[in-house]
Every structure is written in C-alpha cells, then in structure tokens.
C-alpha cells in the first residue's frame, strides 16, 4: 500500500478457480472519506466479476439463483444488481419482473450480463423489462466495473436532482 497525501493506492492480483487469467487491479481510495462503499448484488455464477468488483472497492454479495437474488435484494437493499438472464432453477427475466413489481426493490438498478448472442432481441427486451444496462459475455471484468460505476453515478445524480 502506498499513501500519497490523503489517498491510498493498492495493487492486487486477482485470479479465480474458474478462470486461468490473472488481473492486476489498482485501487485508489480517498482516505478522507469514511463512507461505506456501495453494495453490489452479483447474481452471476462467475466469481471473477464479483472478485473484481470487490477489489476495486465495492462491497459484493453473491446469489446463485433467482430466489436468492430476490431474498437478498429485499433484505440487503443493494445499490445495484448485476444479473445473468439464464440462472439455475429459474431465470433472470423472472427476477427482473419481480424486482419491478416490489416496492422495496423497484428502484434498484439492474445490469444484465449475459452470454446469449441474440443482442438484437435480448437487449431491447431486457431494457423494456426494467434493466438499466445490457452487457455481453465474455468480457473483461473492467467492463462491468465501469458500467456499475457509471450507473451508480447516474443514480446519485438523479437522487440529488430530485431533492
């Protein structure tokens, strides 16, 4: 860890059981803020994305199927959900519809991360169902991290504007 002024710079190497790739992650944090990092609910079975989001400063909770995503979203109230469309037991489509139908989860942004190559159909359908963004796998973990950051910044701007 290297400290300069009021910032801290940490470098991590990340690898997972399921991925042969090693990613070098540089995390720069402002030590002046004691604010709790945003909580991301990861409804994707690839631990690589969850690990990367955690390493760049987010708190990450994982869920293995649609039921667990709904339960954790209702109890933990994450700042954002990253979800695949094809989940074990039931699918992400049903989870998005359920998020939209519940008062406690309707305002939580959902980013769809999928390996399905029907982008011409799936992207508009996912956005119409209530997702705020649509990403195709495979992708390097930096891409979902950038999208999470952009969507959280947009949600913050919306909250400030509505005051």
Buried (B, 14 or more C-beta within 10 A) or exposed (E): EEEEEEEBEBEBEBEBEEBEEEBEBEBEBEEEEEEEBBBBBBBBBBBBBBBBBBBBBBBBBBBEBBBBBBEBBBEEEBBBBBBBBEBEEBBBBBBBEBBBEEEEBEEBBBBBBBEBEEEEEBBEBBEEBBBBBBBBBEEEBEBBBEBBBEBBEEBEEEEEEEE
